[in-house]
Amino acid sequence: MIRTVKPCAIVSTLLLLSSVLIASNVSAEKKAASVTPSVMIEENNSTVGAVVHYSAKGLEPNAPVKLQWETEQGSYDIQGIYTLIGPSYKLEEHTMTMGTTDGSGDWNGSFVVPKGFGGDHTIYVRQNNKKVAQTNVFVAPTFRLFPESGPVGTEITVLAEGIGYAAMESNWQLSYDNKMTGLISAVSTNGSATAKIRAAGPVGKHSITIWHGYLGMPYLNYTEAPTSYLPVPSYSFTVTDEAPIVRNEVEAQPMAAGGGVRMPRLANKTGVSATLSRSIGHVGDSVTLKASGLPAGKQADVVWHTMEGSRVTGKGFSEKTRSLGTINADGSGSLSYDFPIPDDLGGVPHRIELQVGGVTYAEAYLAISPSIARITPSSGHAGTEFTIQIKGVGWTEYDNAYYLDYDNAYVGYMCGFNSQGTVTFTVTATGEPGYHILDLYPGIYRGKQADPDVYVAPQLTYGADHPGSAIPAIRMGFMLTE
């Protein structure tokens, strides 16, 4: 017998099922809302480029959600064009990923640790424009070195990612055969660093170690330090029995941190312009100054601005001027004037004025890059004293000094302000017969911030992280004979 179901019974059944489902969903949403929002990270210790998995619970169900990464943006704080305050950091937040929670208020996923500073990073979950949950992940620094072998003079590069911004995590030192070589910094490069040294010493294996110590020197019992969680990687470099790579040169102009110091705006009268054939050069290089819009047929004075004095005596220092010559503008108010770059201070640019009748009509900036004036003698037996002279050294707190490494051992520093950009010093040849390298590195002479100590030491990461001026390294050598 076929049983007939009444339509009203079907409707009643559907209504009952619907009400049960609605009640179930409401119950799930109430349950989710009653749970305190939280987020968990599977990998609490990570590195730049690694994948991190997260899981969040207790969020608003079926709603948009964001995961945000808190980090810092680094720079050097310079007051005016002379005074260095020190490293400076600004807090930033970046959205790592977005999505939608499920019906229970859960949200799972992953992201790649972004390139940037290492150390502790706070991760936030954001819903409805509010931070509703947070956790933390530590990003450890990583280092790699290449090549692993080559003759004396081979350029060795150390690449680092994830260097921290905290005082105890930002200062790193490189040693070569247990000798302090220089600092590795990553302030304006946001945790990324490229350091360069040259291979030195006899044929065979040599050790390279990267230390951390916020006082500017390697902290040897690092396993007992508050920062014992940081790595201290060591590498081996093999000096091969090949002809040394001989260099006596100033490297190409690097990049100043953050684009360099901001110079005061030049003052030109309306309709007047002045240009130089080069914006930077060495002492003695020829420069052509061209100008237009000057008073027709009038004599123009070319005035050079510089600084003179000393920061370490009661004498002090101040701006001085001197004439580079005079020239008459033609009938249209234009001129062209050739002159050699003066033997003067390097570092920040010098201001050149064009004056007519004592009134400034136009200005231009010209910077002096360092150059090797002489190395005498360039060879000799052990104990030979040789002299090196460099021109174009700067005068501010961040570009007035060079720091000498002999076979990757830090010897000392030299200052160029008191001697108006020229430094002359002597070195005694030591070691076994063969080619010995001498490297002059930029560094920071002084700053207002004491911690971490990044002062009066070679800065091996000068290529992109030196504040203020773009200062090149100077590569030299001495051939030690029998």
C-alpha positions in Angstrom: 0.0 0.0 0.0 1.4 3.4 -1.0 1.5 5.9 1.9 0.6 9.5 1.0 2.4 12.2 2.9 0.5 15.4 3.4 2.0 18.6 2.1 1.5 20.3 5.4 3.7 17.6 7.1 6.5 18.3 4.5 6.4 22.0 5.2 6.5 21.4 9.0 9.5 19.1 8.6 11.4 21.7 6.5 10.6 24.5 8.9 11.9 22.3 11.8 15.2 21.5 10.0 15.7 25.2 9.1 15.2 26.3 12.7 17.7 23.7 13.9 20.3 24.8 11.4 19.8 28.5 12.2 20.0 27.7 15.9 23.2 25.7 15.3 24.8 28.5 13.3 23.9 31.1 16.0 25.3 28.8 18.6 28.6 28.5 16.7 28.9 32.2 16.3 28.1 32.8 19.9 30.6 30.2 20.9 33.3 31.9 18.6 32.5 35.3 20.0 32.8 34.0 23.5 36.4 32.8 22.9 39.2 35.4 23.4 40.9 36.0 20.0 44.4 34.5 19.8 47.0 33.8 17.2 49.7 31.2 17.3 52.9 30.8 15.3 54.4 27.4 14.6 57.9 28.7 14.0 58.8 31.2 16.8 62.4 31.3 15.6 62.9 32.0 12.0 65.1 33.7 9.3 64.5 36.1 6.4 62.9 34.2 3.5 61.6 31.3 5.7 57.9 30.3 5.6 56.0 30.9 8.9 52.6 29.2 9.6 50.0 30.8 11.8 46.6 29.9 13.2 44.1 32.3 14.7 41.0 31.5 16.8 38.1 33.3 18.4 37.8 35.9 15.7 34.5 37.2 14.2 33.2 34.5 11.9 32.9 34.8 8.2 34.6 38.3 8.3 37.6 39.9 6.6 40.9 39.7 8.5 44.5 40.9 8.1 47.8 39.7 9.5 50.3 42.6 10.1 54.0 42.6 10.7 55.7 45.2 12.9 59.2 46.3 12.1 61.5 49.3 12.0 62.9 51.6 9.3 66.5 52.6 9.9 68.4 55.8 9.1 71.2 58.0 10.4 70.2 61.1 12.2 72.4 64.0 11.1 72.0 67.5 12.6 72.8 70.1 9.9 75.8 68.9 7.8 78.3 68.4 10.6 76.9 66.7 13.7 76.0 63.0 13.7 73.4 62.1 16.4 73.5 58.3 15.6 71.4 55.5 14.3 67.6 56.2 14.3 64.7 53.9 13.9 61.0 54.4 13.0 58.3 51.9 13.8 56.3 50.6 10.8 53.6 48.0 10.2 53.1 46.0 7.0 50.2 43.8 5.9 51.6 40.3 5.3 48.4 38.6 4.2 44.6 39.0 4.2 41.7 36.6 4.2 38.3 35.6 5.7 37.6 33.7 8.8 35.5 30.6 8.7 32.2 30.1 10.4 33.9 29.2 13.7 36.1 32.3 13.7 39.2 30.4 12.8 41.9 31.5 10.3 45.0 29.6 9.2 47.7 30.3 6.7 51.4 31.1 6.1 53.6 33.9 5.0 57.3 34.4 4.1 59.5 36.4 6.5 60.2 39.6 4.7 63.6 41.1 4.0 64.4 43.5 6.8 65.7 43.8 10.3 66.0 40.7 12.5 65.2 40.4 16.1 61.8 40.3 17.8 58.8 41.2 15.6 55.2 41.6 16.8 52.5 40.0 14.6 49.0 41.4 14.9 45.7 40.1 13.7 43.4 43.0 12.7 39.6 42.9 12.2 37.2 45.9 11.9 40.2 48.2 12.0 41.2 46.9 15.4 44.1 44.8 16.7 42.4 41.9 18.2 45.3 39.4 18.8 49.0 39.4 18.7 52.1 37.1 19.0 55.8 37.3 18.5 58.4 35.8 16.2 62.2 36.1 16.5 64.2 36.5 13.2 67.8 35.4 13.5 70.5 36.8 11.3 72.2 34.7 8.6 75.6 35.1 7.0 77.4 33.7 4.0 80.9 34.3 2.6 82.4 33.9 -0.8 84.7 33.0 -2.4 86.4 30.4 -0.3 89.8 30.6 -1.8 92.1 32.8 -3.9 95.5 34.5 -3.9 96.5 37.4 -1.6 94.4 40.4 -2.5 91.3 38.4 -3.5 88.1 40.4 -2.6 86.1 38.5 0.0 82.4 39.4 0.4 80.3 38.7 3.5 76.5 39.0 2.9 74.1 39.2 5.9 70.4 39.3 6.3 68.3 39.8 9.4 70.7 41.8 11.5 68.7 43.4 14.3 68.1 47.0 15.2 68.2 46.7 19.0 71.5 48.0 20.6 72.6 44.5 21.6 71.8 43.0 18.2 72.9 45.6 15.7 76.7 45.8 16.2 78.8 43.0 14.6 82.5 42.6 14.2 84.7 40.6 11.8 88.0 39.1 12.7 90.6 37.6 10.4 93.0 35.1 11.9 92.0 36.4 15.4 92.7 40.0 14.5 90.0 42.6 14.6 89.3 43.8 11.0 86.2 46.0 11.2 82.5 46.5 11.8 79.5 45.1 10.0 76.5 47.5 10.2 73.0 47.5 8.6 71.3 50.6 9.9 70.1 52.3 6.7 70.0 49.0 4.8 67.4 47.7 7.2 69.1 44.5 8.4 70.9 43.6 5.1 74.7 44.0 5.0 77.5 43.6 2.4 81.0 43.7 3.9 84.2 43.5 1.8 87.7 42.7 2.8 90.8 41.3 1.0 92.6 38.0 1.5 95.9 38.4 3.3 98.6 36.2 4.9 100.7 33.2 3.8 99.5 30.3 1.7 97.1 28.1 3.5 93.9 28.3 5.5 92.8 31.5 7.4 89.9 31.9 9.8 87.2 34.5 9.5 84.8 34.9 12.4 81.8 37.2 12.8 81.2 38.3 16.3 78.6 40.5 18.1 79.3 43.0 20.8 77.6 46.3 21.3 80.7 48.0 22.7 82.3 47.7 19.2 84.6 44.8 19.9 84.1 41.1 19.7 82.5 39.7 22.9 84.4 36.4 23.3 82.4 34.6 26.0 79.2 35.1 24.0 77.6 31.9 25.2 77.3 33.5 28.6 76.1 36.8 27.3 72.5 38.1 27.4 72.6 37.7 23.6 73.8 34.1 23.6 70.9 33.3 21.2 72.8 35.1 18.4 75.1 33.1 16.1 78.9 33.5 15.9 79.6 32.0 12.5 83.2 31.1 11.5 84.5 30.4 8.0 87.7 29.2 6.4 89.4 31.0 3.5 92.3 29.4 1.7 95.1 31.6 0.3 96.4 30.0 -2.8 99.9 30.0 -4.2 99.2 32.4 -7.1 100.4 35.8 -8.0 98.9 38.4 -5.6 96.2 40.8 -6.9 98.0 44.1 -6.6 95.9 47.3 -6.2 96.9 50.8 -5.5 93.7 52.7 -6.0 90.7 54.5 -4.6 87.5 52.5 -5.1 84.6 53.8 -7.2 82.3 56.2 -5.3 79.9 54.2 -3.2 76.3 55.1 -2.1 75.9 57.2 1.0 73.3 55.9 3.5 69.9 57.1 2.8 71.1 59.2 -0.1 73.6 61.2 2.0 73.5 64.5 3.9 71.0 67.1 2.8 72.9 70.2 1.7 71.4 73.7 2.0 69.6 74.9 -1.0 71.7 76.9 -3.5 70.7 80.6 -4.0 70.5 81.7 -7.6 69.1 85.0 -8.8 66.1 84.7 -11.1 67.2 84.0 -14.6 70.7 83.1 -13.6 72.2 79.6 -13.7 75.5 78.0 -13.0 76.7 74.5 -13.8 79.9 72.5 -13.3 81.4 69.9 -15.7 81.6 67.5 -12.8 80.0 67.4 -9.3 82.9 65.5 -7.7 86.6 65.0 -8.5 90.1 64.6 -7.1 92.5 67.3 -6.0 94.0 68.8 -9.2 91.3 67.6 -11.6 90.1 70.2 -14.1 86.6 71.6 -13.8 84.7 73.9 -16.1 82.2 76.4 -14.6 79.5 77.7 -17.0 77.0 80.4 -16.2 74.4 82.5 -17.9 72.1 85.4 -17.0 74.9 87.5 -15.4 75.2 91.3 -16.0 76.6 91.6 -19.5 80.3 92.5 -19.7 80.8 92.6 -16.0 83.6 91.0 -14.0 82.6 88.0 -12.0 84.5 86.6 -9.0 84.6 82.8 -8.5 84.6 82.3 -4.7 85.4 79.0 -3.0 83.9 78.1 0.4 85.6 75.8 2.9 86.0 75.1 6.6 89.2 75.7 8.6 90.2 75.0 12.2 90.1 72.1 14.6 87.5 70.4 16.7 90.0 69.2 19.4 91.6 72.5 20.4 90.2 75.8 21.7 90.8 77.3 18.3 87.5 75.9 16.9 86.5 76.0 13.3 84.6 78.2 10.9 83.7 78.8 7.3 86.4 80.5 5.2 86.4 81.8 1.6 89.1 82.4 -1.0 89.1 83.4 -4.7 89.5 80.9 -7.5 89.9 83.7 -10.0 87.9 86.3 -12.0 86.4 86.3 -15.5 84.3 88.8 -17.5 80.9 87.8 -18.7 80.3 88.3 -22.4 77.7 90.5 -24.0 74.9 88.1 -23.3 75.9 87.6 -19.7 77.4 84.2 -20.1 80.9 82.8 -19.1 83.0 79.7 -19.1 85.8 79.3 -16.6 88.3 76.4 -16.2 90.0 75.8 -12.9 91.7 72.9 -11.0 90.0 71.4 -8.0 91.8 73.0 -4.9 93.9 71.0 -2.5 91.3 71.0 0.2 89.0 69.1 2.4 86.9 66.2 1.0 83.6 64.9 2.3 80.6 67.1 2.0 80.6 69.4 -1.1 82.1 72.8 -1.2 80.0 75.8 -2.2 81.2 77.9 -5.2 79.8 81.4 -5.6 79.7 83.7 -8.6 79.8 87.3 -7.4 79.4 90.5 -9.4 80.2 93.6 -7.5 80.1 91.7 -4.2 76.6 90.4 -4.9 75.9 86.7 -5.2 74.3 85.8 -8.6 74.7 82.0 -8.7 76.1 79.0 -6.7 77.1 75.4 -7.3 78.4 72.5 -5.2 81.6 70.6 -5.8 82.8 67.6 -3.7 86.4 66.4 -3.4 86.9 62.6 -3.4 90.0 61.1 -1.7 93.1 60.2 -3.8 96.4 58.5 -3.2 99.2 61.2 -3.4 102.2 58.9 -2.7 103.4 55.6 -1.2 107.2 55.7 -0.7 108.8 53.3 -0.9 106.5 50.6 -2.2 108.8 47.7 -1.3 111.5 46.8 1.1 112.6 44.3 3.8 111.0 43.7 7.2 111.3 46.8 9.3 111.2 49.2 6.4 109.3 52.4 7.3 107.2 53.7 4.4 105.1 56.8 4.0 101.6 57.1 2.7 99.9 60.4 1.8 96.2 60.8 1.1 94.4 63.9 -0.1 90.7 64.8 0.0 89.8 63.6 3.5 86.8 65.2 5.0 86.0 67.3 8.1 82.6 66.4 9.6 82.1 64.0 12.5 81.3 61.2 10.0 83.8 61.8 7.2 86.9 63.3 8.7 88.8 60.1 9.4 90.2 56.9 7.7 90.9 53.7 9.5 93.9 51.5 8.6 94.0 47.7 8.3 97.3 46.0 7.7 96.8 42.4 6.5 93.2 42.7 7.9 94.4 43.8 11.4 93.1 47.1 12.5 96.1 49.4 13.3 94.6 52.8 14.0 92.9 55.9 12.5 93.9 59.2 11.0 92.1 62.6 10.8 92.2 65.1 7.9 90.5 68.2 9.3 93.5 69.8 11.1 95.7 69.3 8.0 93.0 70.6 5.6 92.2 67.3 3.9 95.7 65.9 3.6 96.9 63.0 5.8 100.4 61.7 5.9 101.4 58.7 8.0 104.1 56.1 8.3 103.9 52.3 8.5 106.6 49.8 9.4 106.6 46.7 7.2 106.1 43.5 9.1 105.5 39.8 8.2 106.9 37.3 5.9 108.3 38.1 2.4 105.5 38.7 -0.1 102.7 41.2 -0.8 101.0 42.7 2.2 97.7 44.6 1.9 96.8 47.9 3.4 93.2 49.1 3.3 91.8 52.4 4.4 88.2 52.1 5.4 85.6 54.9 6.2 84.3 54.9 9.7 82.4 57.2 12.1 84.6 59.4 14.2 82.0 60.6 16.7 78.3 60.7 17.4 75.9 61.8 20.2 74.6 58.3 20.9 77.0 56.2 22.9 75.3 52.8 22.5 76.0 50.8 20.5 79.6 51.9 20.1 80.2 52.2 16.3 82.9 54.8 16.5 86.6 54.9 15.6 86.7 51.6 13.8 86.8 50.5 10.1 83.3 50.2 8.7 83.4 47.2 6.3 79.8 48.0 5.1 80.8 51.4 3.8 79.4 50.6 0.4 75.8 51.4 1.3 75.6 52.1 5.1 78.0 55.0 5.8 76.2 58.1 6.9 76.5 61.5 5.4 79.1 61.3 2.6 79.8 58.6 0.0 83.4 57.7 1.1 85.3 55.0 -0.9 87.7 52.5 0.5 91.4 52.9 -0.5 93.3 49.8 -1.5 97.1 49.7 -1.3 99.9 47.3 -0.7 103.6 46.8 0.2 105.9 44.2 -1.3 108.1 42.9 1.5 111.4 41.5 0.2 113.8 39.0 1.7 
